[in-house]
Amino acid sequence: MSTPASIILVVEDDAIVRMLIVDVLEELEYKVLEADGSEQALEFLNDKNQNIDLMMTDVGLPGMDGRELATQARIVRPALPILFASGYAESIEVPEGMQVIGKPFSIDQLRDKVKSITQ
C-alpha cells in the first residue's frame, strides 16, 4: 500500500512561475493547491477540511507579503512547514521552522528541498 502524496500549497503571483513550480511538483507526484496571492492562500489555510503538508510561498507577494502570510498561516496551522522562495534568499532572515530556496532554482534543487521537508 503506497502512502498518500503530500499536499503542497504553492503561493506565487507570477502565473508563469507558479505554473512551472506546479508542473514540477505534480511530476514529482505531489498534490498541489495553487494560490495567486495571500488572500487566496488564506482561503485554503482556513479550510479545516483541507490537508496541507507544506506551504511554498514567494516572499515578494503584492499586498500581504510572504512573511506576513507565513505569520497568518502559523496562527491557523501552527506546525505547518513553510518554504519561502526568493531571488534574495541570502538576505532573508527565516523564522524557526521555516526554510528558503533561492530563485532561480533547478528542478533538482526544488525536488531535494521539498523532499527534505515533507518526509
Contacts in CASP RR format, 6 or more apart in sequence:
PFRMAT RR
TARGET T0000
AUTHOR 0000-0000-0000
METHOD contacts of the structure
MODEL  1
MSTPASIILVVEDDAIVRMLIVDVLEELEYKVLEADGSEQALEFLNDKNQ
NIDLMMTDVGLPGMDGRELATQARIVRPALPILFASGYAESIEVPEGMQV
IGKPFSIDQLRDKVKSITQ
5 29 0 8 1.000
5 30 0 8 1.000
5 31 0 8 1.000
6 30 0 8 1.000
6 31 0 8 1.000
6 53 0 8 1.000
6 54 0 8 1.000
6 118 0 8 1.000
7 30 0 8 1.000
7 31 0 8 1.000
7 32 0 8 1.000
7 33 0 8 1.000
7 50 0 8 1.000
7 51 0 8 1.000
7 52 0 8 1.000
7 53 0 8 1.000
7 54 0 8 1.000
8 25 0 8 1.000
8 30 0 8 1.000
8 31 0 8 1.000
8 32 0 8 1.000
8 33 0 8 1.000
8 52 0 8 1.000
8 53 0 8 1.000
8 54 0 8 1.000
8 55 0 8 1.000
8 56 0 8 1.000
8 114 0 8 1.000
8 118 0 8 1.000
9 32 0 8 1.000
9 33 0 8 1.000
9 35 0 8 1.000
9 41 0 8 1.000
9 44 0 8 1.000
9 45 0 8 1.000
9 52 0 8 1.000
9 54 0 8 1.000
9 55 0 8 1.000
9 56 0 8 1.000
9 57 0 8 1.000
10 18 0 8 1.000
10 21 0 8 1.000
10 22 0 8 1.000
10 25 0 8 1.000
10 32 0 8 1.000
10 33 0 8 1.000
10 34 0 8 1.000
10 35 0 8 1.000
10 56 0 8 1.000
10 57 0 8 1.000
11 35 0 8 1.000
11 36 0 8 1.000
11 37 0 8 1.000
11 38 0 8 1.000
11 40 0 8 1.000
11 41 0 8 1.000
11 55 0 8 1.000
11 56 0 8 1.000
11 57 0 8 1.000
11 58 0 8 1.000
11 61 0 8 1.000
11 66 0 8 1.000
11 69 0 8 1.000
12 18 0 8 1.000
12 21 0 8 1.000
12 35 0 8 1.000
12 36 0 8 1.000
12 37 0 8 1.000
12 57 0 8 1.000
12 58 0 8 1.000
12 85 0 8 1.000
13 36 0 8 1.000
13 37 0 8 1.000
13 58 0 8 1.000
13 60 0 8 1.000
13 61 0 8 1.000
13 62 0 8 1.000
14 58 0 8 1.000
15 36 0 8 1.000
17 58 0 8 1.000
18 34 0 8 1.000
18 36 0 8 1.000
21 56 0 8 1.000
21 85 0 8 1.000
21 110 0 8 1.000
22 32 0 8 1.000
22 34 0 8 1.000
24 107 0 8 1.000
24 110 0 8 1.000
24 111 0 8 1.000
25 32 0 8 1.000
25 110 0 8 1.000
25 114 0 8 1.000
26 32 0 8 1.000
28 111 0 8 1.000
28 114 0 8 1.000
30 114 0 8 1.000
30 118 0 8 1.000
33 44 0 8 1.000
33 50 0 8 1.000
33 52 0 8 1.000
35 41 0 8 1.000
35 43 0 8 1.000
35 44 0 8 1.000
37 61 0 8 1.000
37 62 0 8 1.000
37 64 0 8 1.000
37 69 0 8 1.000
38 61 0 8 1.000
38 63 0 8 1.000
38 64 0 8 1.000
38 65 0 8 1.000
38 66 0 8 1.000
38 68 0 8 1.000
38 69 0 8 1.000
38 72 0 8 1.000
39 64 0 8 1.000
41 55 0 8 1.000
41 57 0 8 1.000
41 69 0 8 1.000
41 73 0 8 1.000
42 69 0 8 1.000
42 72 0 8 1.000
42 73 0 8 1.000
44 50 0 8 1.000
44 52 0 8 1.000
45 52 0 8 1.000
45 55 0 8 1.000
45 72 0 8 1.000
45 73 0 8 1.000
45 76 0 8 1.000
45 77 0 8 1.000
45 80 0 8 1.000
46 76 0 8 1.000
52 77 0 8 1.000
52 80 0 8 1.000
53 81 0 8 1.000
53 118 0 8 1.000
54 80 0 8 1.000
54 81 0 8 1.000
54 82 0 8 1.000
54 83 0 8 1.000
54 114 0 8 1.000
54 117 0 8 1.000
54 118 0 8 1.000
55 69 0 8 1.000
55 70 0 8 1.000
55 73 0 8 1.000
55 80 0 8 1.000
55 81 0 8 1.000
55 82 0 8 1.000
55 83 0 8 1.000
56 82 0 8 1.000
56 83 0 8 1.000
56 84 0 8 1.000
56 85 0 8 1.000
56 114 0 8 1.000
57 66 0 8 1.000
57 69 0 8 1.000
57 70 0 8 1.000
57 82 0 8 1.000
57 83 0 8 1.000
57 84 0 8 1.000
57 85 0 8 1.000
58 66 0 8 1.000
58 84 0 8 1.000
58 85 0 8 1.000
58 86 0 8 1.000
59 65 0 8 1.000
59 66 0 8 1.000
59 67 0 8 1.000
59 84 0 8 1.000
59 85 0 8 1.000
59 86 0 8 1.000
59 87 0 8 1.000
59 88 0 8 1.000
59 92 0 8 1.000
60 66 0 8 1.000
60 86 0 8 1.000
61 69 0 8 1.000
64 72 0 8 1.000
66 84 0 8 1.000
67 84 0 8 1.000
70 82 0 8 1.000
70 84 0 8 1.000
70 95 0 8 1.000
70 98 0 8 1.000
73 80 0 8 1.000
73 82 0 8 1.000
74 80 0 8 1.000
74 82 0 8 1.000
81 97 0 8 1.000
81 98 0 8 1.000
81 99 0 8 1.000
81 117 0 8 1.000
81 118 0 8 1.000
82 97 0 8 1.000
82 98 0 8 1.000
82 99 0 8 1.000
83 98 0 8 1.000
83 99 0 8 1.000
83 100 0 8 1.000
83 101 0 8 1.000
83 113 0 8 1.000
83 114 0 8 1.000
83 117 0 8 1.000
84 92 0 8 1.000
84 94 0 8 1.000
84 98 0 8 1.000
84 99 0 8 1.000
84 100 0 8 1.000
84 101 0 8 1.000
85 100 0 8 1.000
85 101 0 8 1.000
85 102 0 8 1.000
85 103 0 8 1.000
85 105 0 8 1.000
86 92 0 8 1.000
86 100 0 8 1.000
86 101 0 8 1.000
86 102 0 8 1.000
86 103 0 8 1.000
87 102 0 8 1.000
87 103 0 8 1.000
87 104 0 8 1.000
89 100 0 8 1.000
89 101 0 8 1.000
89 102 0 8 1.000
89 103 0 8 1.000
92 100 0 8 1.000
94 100 0 8 1.000
99 113 0 8 1.000
99 117 0 8 1.000
101 109 0 8 1.000
101 110 0 8 1.000
101 113 0 8 1.000
105 113 0 8 1.000
END
